[in-house]
């Protein structure tokens, strides 16, 4: 019995991260407004990206509610 358990495959699972797109003003030379992931803080590469359900950088699911 124990030999079967030791031979069984394991699953390398990662925790699910929930985040949301945050609309922020960018400061510095370029200025303007950007969308950022609330989990990894990476900027969306396009305003269209902010409509997606996943972050393109960290894979967070964009279903978190506003704080």
Long-range contacts (C-beta under 8 A, 24 or more apart in sequence): 16-61, 17-58, 17-59, 17-60, 17-61, 18-60, 18-61, 18-63, 18-64, 19-55, 19-58, 19-60, 19-61, 19-62, 19-64, 20-62, 20-63, 20-64, 20-65, 20-66, 21-50, 21-62, 23-50, 37-62, 38-64
